[in-house]
Amino acid sequence: MNQRSRRIASAVLLPVISVVAGFVVAGLAVALSGADPWQSFYALFQGAFINPHAFPDTLVATTPYIFLGLGVALGFRAGLFNIGAEGQFYIGALFGVFIGYSLHGLPAVVHILLALLAGILGGFLWAAVPGILKARFGAHEVITTIMLNYVAFALVNFLINNGPMVDKTSSAPRTPYIDPAAQLPILVSGTRLHAGLLLALLSIPVVWFLLDRTTIGFRIRTVGFSATAARAAGISVAWTILATMGISGGLAGLAGADEVLGVAHYMPPSFSTGYGFDAIAVALLARSNPWAMLPAAFLFGALSSGSRFMQFQTQVSADVISVVEATVIMFIAAPVLFQWIFRLRRTPAPPVKLASEEGVL
Amino acid sequence: MNEATPLTLAALGGVISERSGVVNIALEGMMLMSAFTGYVAAFQTHNLWLGVLAGVLTGVVISALHAALSISLMVDQIVSGFVINILALGITGVFFKGFLQEASVAGPGVLPTWHIPLLSSIPVIGPILFVHQPITYAMLIAIVLVQFLLFRTVWGLRTRAVGEHPLAADTVGINVYRVRYLAVILSGGLAGLGGTYFSLQQIGQFLPNMTGGRGFIALAAMIFGKWKPLGAFYACLLFAGAEAFAGQIQIWGWHIPVVGWPIPFQFLGMLPYLLTIIVVAGAMGRAVAPAADGKPYRKA
């Protein structure tokens, strides 16, 4: 095998084998818990592809994973581990829903754009905090973003449960419905598939262009490669960290706003089922490559929409997806493990490397 | 003191692990898994002590996984810890729904409160220090023990040497891998004991995600306590105090001055997390982490 085909083979093989291993481990867990893994996984498959509405729903679930995965991957490229995507997603949705229900009488295009921009702004601001803390004080982003997640949950809970954003006409705690003009148009009538998918597909080349063809992208990659080298080359590391966190959070916020405008049309206090955490797995699975984000996000979209049906059908908790996820990350992050299992002579890919060179917990 | 128990145990685990140079954000997952297995073991055997033992062993097993991934396989330590946290959430979730949901009505109860004879009758200090449940006593002993082991024994010296300069330690004949493995596994045992606090000492039940981010707060307390056992304990007391204080304010029904609105409980819930952010941002300049913390060591 020549160098090039070997590289392509490993780039495809590693993720595929990781996913298979994920299902094996998850199957074991299901079997141990006393359920039938074949039946459960068949239900998962049914819920993701076969049932009426299953496929459009899978695409709907894929949409936020694309945005979030791109955001997390962008952080990885700069050596930043943004565990705060979940919180940024919440704040983005909060900003988006606020614009969505508080303004009336605007043309749909303007209203939708404003709400999406608000979502980006919310995620940007929420992510800028750990960005500043990291750039200015060296506070490790893993700790600060985790903590900000909890703060975001509490803030959203307050505003929507007993705070100013609660819809007083509703018995369940939630925000008012957004203005019809702010709803993203449905692509295929009779399904929930909305125009957000097109936006997500569009964001892939945009992020690729940003990373590979612009100065800021070059800076991000240089800082991720070696902060010391970047500093020596005259790149402001602090600014790059801040910008990367901000853009990463903006994408997460866009995902949140898109979810509100496209699917729910209002916001309940517990809005996400861990999209932001799954996104870390998506980004790792795609090895931070924007183009590879599409299949990775699609896989997680299928898992997420299928798991709901599975939980309903077989009494197996949808949490089983986390087991798949963890195993996938483990395999992706440990090429040595991979190498050891398959007795390969050469390491198929470089290990996932994060900000452990400088500035540790 | 009660709120501080699991935090301190996990934070002590963090101290040992990071002193040897391995970041352990998996503390959260270890506590959750141990809370679960501890509960199941106690439920099956009708013996709370076996439950505690099972919890500690679970911590040991999971931390061995973290050690294998991060030390031998050189996975980024943060990725490895993150994986363990999701795995713990997933597995406990699946098993909880699988066979615990109906069974958890009649639990095995909680660990008894021990009054230490004589000492507990000392006015003021007695009830504070000597009327507790067993895991709290274990925590107090662990603080002294870890402090002593880390700073007064050859093992402690070796562990700290490996965390500061693994190459130098290797040169003088210390087995870096063995020292790190032992430290991470001990760390897991302590976190495991801390995890059993939730299911066996506090409420006598297992609930999904019942540790709710305490492992991360323990990590912050460890940083705040400058990677020292006693320092970590004081920091845990502070965090636990903030949490208790938040609960008290809600009971007292304090209102915001001037406008007279009640303080929403969600804001009080944010206190420990905000405090952590401030601490992590502020303490970094003053406290210095072990030099080789977070760096995999590759023997040449």
Boltz contact constraints between the chains, C-beta under 6 A:
constraints:
  - contact:
      token1: [A, 29]
      token2: [B, 91]
      max_distance: 6.0
  - contact:
      token1: [A, 29]
      token2: [B, 94]
      max_distance: 6.0
  - contact:
      token1: [A, 33]
      token2: [B, 94]
      max_distance: 6.0
  - contact:
      token1: [A, 33]
      token2: [B, 95]
      max_distance: 6.0
  - contact:
      token1: [A, 33]
      token2: [B, 98]
      max_distance: 6.0
  - contact:
      token1: [A, 34]
      token2: [B, 98]
      max_distance: 6.0
  - contact:
      token1: [A, 34]
      token2: [B, 99]
      max_distance: 6.0
  - contact:
      token1: [A, 81]
      token2: [B, 78]
      max_distance: 6.0
  - contact:
      token1: [A, 133]
      token2: [B, 281]
      max_distance: 6.0
  - contact:
      token1: [A, 137]
      token2: [B, 281]
      max_distance: 6.0
  - contact:
      token1: [A, 137]
      token2: [B, 284]
      max_distance: 6.0
  - contact:
      token1: [A, 138]
      token2: [B, 284]
      max_distance: 6.0
  - contact:
      token1: [A, 139]
      token2: [B, 280]
      max_distance: 6.0
  - contact:
      token1: [A, 139]
      token2: [B, 281]
      max_distance: 6.0
  - contact:
      token1: [A, 139]
      token2: [B, 284]
      max_distance: 6.0
  - contact:
      token1: [A, 142]
      token2: [B, 78]
      max_distance: 6.0
  - contact:
      token1: [A, 143]
      token2: [B, 280]
      max_distance: 6.0
  - contact:
      token1: [A, 144]
      token2: [B, 277]
      max_distance: 6.0
  - contact:
      token1: [A, 146]
      token2: [B, 216]
      max_distance: 6.0
  - contact:
      token1: [A, 147]
      token2: [B, 273]
      max_distance: 6.0
  - contact:
      token1: [A, 147]
      token2: [B, 276]
      max_distance: 6.0
  - contact:
      token1: [A, 147]
      token2: [B, 277]
      max_distance: 6.0
  - contact:
      token1: [A, 150]
      token2: [B, 213]
      max_distance: 6.0
  - contact:
      token1: [A, 150]
      token2: [B, 273]
      max_distance: 6.0
  - contact:
      token1: [A, 151]
      token2: [B, 270]
      max_distance: 6.0
  - contact:
      token1: [A, 151]
      token2: [B, 273]
      max_distance: 6.0
  - contact:
      token1: [A, 154]
      token2: [B, 266]
      max_distance: 6.0
  - contact:
      token1: [A, 154]
      token2: [B, 269]
      max_distance: 6.0
  - contact:
      token1: [A, 154]
      token2: [B, 270]
      max_distance: 6.0
  - contact:
      token1: [A, 157]
      token2: [B, 266]
      max_distance: 6.0
  - contact:
      token1: [A, 158]
      token2: [B, 264]
      max_distance: 6.0
  - contact:
      token1: [A, 158]
      token2: [B, 266]
      max_distance: 6.0
  - contact:
      token1: [A, 317]
      token2: [B, 93]
      max_distance: 6.0
  - contact:
      token1: [A, 317]
      token2: [B, 94]
      max_distance: 6.0
  - contact:
      token1: [A, 317]
      token2: [B, 97]
      max_distance: 6.0
  - contact:
      token1: [A, 319]
      token2: [B, 90]
      max_distance: 6.0
  - contact:
      token1: [A, 319]
      token2: [B, 93]
      max_distance: 6.0
  - contact:
      token1: [A, 319]
      token2: [B, 94]
      max_distance: 6.0
  - contact:
      token1: [A, 320]
      token2: [B, 94]
      max_distance: 6.0
  - contact:
      token1: [A, 322]
      token2: [B, 86]
      max_distance: 6.0
  - contact:
      token1: [A, 322]
      token2: [B, 89]
      max_distance: 6.0
  - contact:
      token1: [A, 322]
      token2: [B, 90]
      max_distance: 6.0
  - contact:
      token1: [A, 323]
      token2: [B, 90]
      max_distance: 6.0
  - contact:
      token1: [A, 325]
      token2: [B, 86]
      max_distance: 6.0
  - contact:
      token1: [A, 326]
      token2: [B, 83]
      max_distance: 6.0
  - contact:
      token1: [A, 326]
      token2: [B, 86]
      max_distance: 6.0
  - contact:
      token1: [A, 326]
      token2: [B, 87]
      max_distance: 6.0
  - contact:
      token1: [A, 329]
      token2: [B, 83]
      max_distance: 6.0
  - contact:
      token1: [A, 330]
      token2: [B, 83]
      max_distance: 6.0
  - contact:
      token1: [A, 333]
      token2: [B, 75]
      max_distance: 6.0
  - contact:
      token1: [A, 333]
      token2: [B, 79]
      max_distance: 6.0
  - contact:
      token1: [A, 334]
      token2: [B, 73]
      max_distance: 6.0
  - contact:
      token1: [A, 334]
      token2: [B, 75]
      max_distance: 6.0
  - contact:
      token1: [A, 336]
      token2: [B, 73]
      max_distance: 6.0
  - contact:
      token1: [A, 337]
      token2: [B, 73]
      max_distance: 6.0
  - contact:
      token1: [A, 352]
      token2: [B, 76]
      max_distance: 6.0
  - contact:
      token1: [A, 352]
      token2: [B, 79]
      max_distance: 6.0
  - contact:
      token1: [A, 354]
      token2: [B, 76]
      max_distance: 6.0
  - contact:
      token1: [A, 354]
      token2: [B, 78]
      max_distance: 6.0
  - contact:
      token1: [A, 356]
      token2: [B, 76]
      max_distance: 6.0
  - contact:
      token1: [A, 356]
      token2: [B, 294]
      max_distance: 6.0
  - contact:
      token1: [A, 360]
      token2: [B, 289]
      max_distance: 6.0
  - contact:
      token1: [A, 360]
      token2: [B, 293]
      max_distance: 6.0
  - contact:
      token1: [A, 360]
      token2: [B, 294]
      max_distance: 6.0
  - contact:
      token1: [A, 361]
      token2: [B, 23]
      max_distance: 6.0
